[in-house]
Amino acid sequence: MNTPGRRKFRREGEERRRQDLIEATLDCVAERGLQGATVRAIALRAGVTGGLIRHYFPGKEELLQAAYATIVGRMTEQAKAALSLEGAGPRRRLAAFVEANLAPPVVDARVFSLWAGFIGRAVSDPALSIAHREGYLGFRNEVEALVAEVLKAAGRNAEASALRRHAIAINGLIDGLWIEGCLAADMFESGELAEIGITTVEALLGLDLRGGEAA
């Protein structure tokens, strides 16, 4: 019988089992913090033995690294889903991307708590630091590609250095507003942070992102 709070460990493929362990790790980190997320606690949460965990991960550090990569990847994928707007041109797609990053489920207190815990440890953990850098660069590259499409469609060919600076600025803007939304969602009106984000990006690029445009 599963004890309360345990995840049901699915007897499926190797990748599914590995992901279940990552989810159990995230649950433990959210409830107990990084120090409290021991292999024993994670095993109990997943309803498995510590030995089975070691079959998939050499140790706790590798499991934490995989968990952090999952958080970052999930946030990026949720935001990228906004890019599939049917018939939308580059400007509208960039606006949708900014909006998606500043609204639920990306803006979420639990996700922020997990992210903040891992970031605090990344300073002293080289492997987590690498995972953070990869996640950051992956997200920034998405932003840079979107900006390049917008400027190209507007007949403005920006140099690589200019695109990089735009991406850094927009990424920083999104990060700051995202933190505000996660920490104090009740202080903002619905859609207010997304509106601020889009308006600021429009000012940065000198373009209206929500007006009519050819797809």
C-alpha positions as semicolon CSV with decimal commas, in nm:
position;residue;x (nm);y (nm);z (nm)
1;M;0,000;0,000;0,000
2;N;0,132;0,346;-0,084
3;T;0,177;0,580;0,209
4;P;0,023;0,930;0,185
5;G;0,228;1,161;-0,034
6;R;0,399;0,883;-0,227
7;R;0,405;0,894;-0,602
8;K;0,290;0,581;-0,781
9;F;0,604;0,452;-0,948
10;R;0,499;0,344;-1,296
11;R;0,628;0,016;-1,427
12;E;0,680;0,139;-1,779
13;G;0,979;0,208;-1,999
14;E;1,317;0,314;-1,872
15;E;1,268;0,681;-1,963
16;R;0,927;0,694;-1,796
17;R;1,070;0,545;-1,476
18;R;1,357;0,790;-1,484
19;Q;1,113;1,080;-1,523
20;D;0,904;0,954;-1,231
21;L;1,213;0,972;-1,010
22;I;1,280;1,328;-1,127
23;E;0,922;1,426;-1,042
24;A;0,956;1,269;-0,697
25;T;1,278;1,467;-0,651
26;L;1,103;1,792;-0,740
27;D;0,826;1,713;-0,492
28;C;1,084;1,653;-0,218
29;V;1,278;1,970;-0,297
30;A;0,956;2,172;-0,292
31;E;0,857;2,029;0,046
32;R;1,194;1,984;0,220
33;G;1,446;2,200;0,034
34;L;1,762;2,073;-0,133
35;Q;1,917;1,948;0,191
36;G;1,605;1,755;0,284
37;A;1,575;1,590;-0,056
38;T;1,784;1,288;0,038
39;V;1,796;0,970;-0,166
40;R;1,597;0,800;0,110
41;A;1,327;1,071;0,106
42;I;1,307;1,060;-0,273
43;A;1,283;0,682;-0,273
44;L;1,004;0,695;-0,016
45;R;0,821;0,957;-0,220
46;A;0,851;0,747;-0,536
47;G;0,766;0,424;-0,356
48;V;1,090;0,254;-0,459
49;T;1,420;0,151;-0,301
50;G;1,733;0,360;-0,293
51;G;1,902;0,089;-0,495
52;L;1,660;0,140;-0,781
53;I;1,736;0,511;-0,784
54;R;2,106;0,432;-0,815
55;H;2,020;0,215;-1,117
56;Y;1,913;0,533;-1,297
57;F;2,137;0,795;-1,134
58;P;2,489;0,749;-0,991
59;G;2,402;0,968;-0,693
60;K;2,196;1,251;-0,552
61;E;2,394;1,520;-0,736
62;E;2,317;1,372;-1,077
63;L;1,950;1,340;-0,982
64;L;1,936;1,705;-0,874
65;Q;2,102;1,814;-1,198
66;A;1,844;1,624;-1,400
67;A;1,564;1,775;-1,191
68;Y;1,689;2,128;-1,248
69;A;1,727;2,070;-1,622
70;T;1,368;1,946;-1,623
71;I;1,240;2,266;-1,460
72;V;1,422;2,493;-1,703
73;G;1,327;2,284;-2,005
74;R;0,961;2,270;-1,901
75;M;0,938;2,646;-1,857
76;T;1,095;2,706;-2,198
77;E;0,869;2,454;-2,371
78;Q;0,557;2,604;-2,213
79;A;0,654;2,945;-2,345
80;K;0,750;2,809;-2,689
81;A;0,403;2,657;-2,722
82;A;0,278;3,011;-2,781
83;L;0,480;3,022;-3,104
84;S;0,244;2,776;-3,274
85;L;-0,024;3,042;-3,327
86;E;-0,183;2,960;-3,660
87;G;-0,138;3,233;-3,918
88;A;0,063;3,456;-3,683
89;G;0,348;3,662;-3,822
90;P;0,685;3,720;-3,650
91;R;0,572;4,021;-3,446
92;R;0,266;3,849;-3,305
93;R;0,470;3,538;-3,228
94;L;0,723;3,743;-3,030
95;A;0,441;3,914;-2,839
96;A;0,283;3,575;-2,764
97;F;0,618;3,440;-2,641
98;V;0,663;3,731;-2,399
99;E;0,305;3,698;-2,281
100;A;0,337;3,323;-2,222
101;N;0,646;3,376;-2,006
102;L;0,459;3,623;-1,786
103;A;0,143;3,425;-1,721
104;P;0,051;3,091;-1,561
105;P;0,166;2,813;-1,578
106;V;0,512;2,966;-1,626
107;V;0,446;3,222;-1,354
108;D;0,402;2,991;-1,056
109;A;0,513;3,023;-0,694
110;R;0,613;2,656;-0,665
111;V;0,819;2,667;-0,982
112;F;0,993;2,981;-0,858
113;S;1,069;2,820;-0,523
114;L;1,229;2,522;-0,695
115;W;1,422;2,739;-0,939
116;A;1,549;2,968;-0,662
117;G;1,668;2,672;-0,455
118;F;1,867;2,529;-0,742
119;I;2,010;2,868;-0,841
120;G;2,136;2,923;-0,488
121;R;2,329;2,597;-0,508
122;A;2,456;2,655;-0,863
123;V;2,712;2,903;-0,730
124;S;2,902;2,625;-0,553
125;D;2,803;2,327;-0,771
126;P;2,988;2,324;-1,107
127;A;2,748;2,074;-1,264
128;L;2,441;2,276;-1,167
129;S;2,616;2,590;-1,287
130;I;2,666;2,429;-1,628
131;A;2,301;2,322;-1,639
132;H;2,197;2,678;-1,555
133;R;2,417;2,828;-1,826
134;E;2,283;2,583;-2,083
135;G;1,925;2,664;-1,987
136;Y;1,990;3,036;-1,996
137;L;2,163;3,026;-2,334
138;G;1,894;2,801;-2,479
139;F;1,623;3,046;-2,378
140;R;1,821;3,348;-2,493
141;N;1,883;3,187;-2,830
142;E;1,507;3,141;-2,871
143;V;1,457;3,510;-2,802
144;E;1,736;3,609;-3,040
145;A;1,588;3,400;-3,321
146;L;1,245;3,557;-3,268
147;V;1,389;3,910;-3,273
148;A;1,584;3,833;-3,590
149;E;1,263;3,720;-3,763
150;V;1,078;4,033;-3,650
151;L;1,348;4,271;-3,771
152;K;1,393;4,086;-4,100
153;A;1,018;4,103;-4,169
154;A;1,034;4,477;-4,098
155;G;1,318;4,519;-4,349
156;R;1,578;4,582;-4,079
157;N;1,887;4,363;-4,093
158;A;2,050;4,378;-3,750
159;E;2,409;4,271;-3,692
160;A;2,475;3,968;-3,474
161;S;2,601;4,190;-3,190
162;A;2,280;4,395;-3,195
163;L;2,063;4,082;-3,193
164;R;2,262;3,950;-2,898
165;R;2,210;4,271;-2,701
166;H;1,838;4,272;-2,778
167;A;1,809;3,911;-2,661
168;I;2,000;3,982;-2,339
169;A;1,779;4,283;-2,264
170;I;1,453;4,102;-2,336
171;N;1,561;3,799;-2,137
172;G;1,648;4,023;-1,842
173;L;1,313;4,200;-1,868
174;I;1,122;3,871;-1,870
175;D;1,325;3,735;-1,579
176;G;1,257;4,039;-1,363
177;L;0,883;4,052;-1,429
178;W;0,857;3,674;-1,388
179;I;1,014;3,692;-1,043
180;E;0,775;3,972;-0,944
181;G;0,477;3,770;-1,063
182;C;0,585;3,455;-0,881
183;L;0,656;3,631;-0,553
184;A;0,360;3,870;-0,540
185;A;0,096;3,772;-0,794
186;D;-0,178;3,941;-0,589
187;M;-0,015;4,282;-0,638
188;F;-0,077;4,283;-1,014
189;E;-0,389;4,291;-1,224
190;S;-0,458;4,002;-1,460
191;G;-0,238;4,039;-1,767
192;E;-0,060;4,346;-1,630
193;L;0,290;4,199;-1,629
194;A;0,250;4,062;-1,981
195;E;0,128;4,403;-2,101
196;I;0,428;4,575;-1,942
197;G;0,661;4,319;-2,096
198;I;0,524;4,350;-2,447
199;T;0,509;4,732;-2,433
200;T;0,871;4,747;-2,318
201;V;0,987;4,513;-2,596
202;E;0,797;4,725;-2,848
203;A;0,981;5,034;-2,722
204;L;1,315;4,853;-2,737
205;L;1,265;4,741;-3,097
206;G;1,071;5,046;-3,212
207;L;0,794;4,826;-3,351
208;D;0,428;4,755;-3,278
209;L;0,411;4,383;-3,205
210;R;0,034;4,356;-3,191
211;G;-0,077;4,550;-3,497
212;G;-0,174;4,393;-3,826
213;E;0,104;4,219;-4,017
214;A;0,140;3,965;-4,290
215;A;0,189;3,610;-4,164
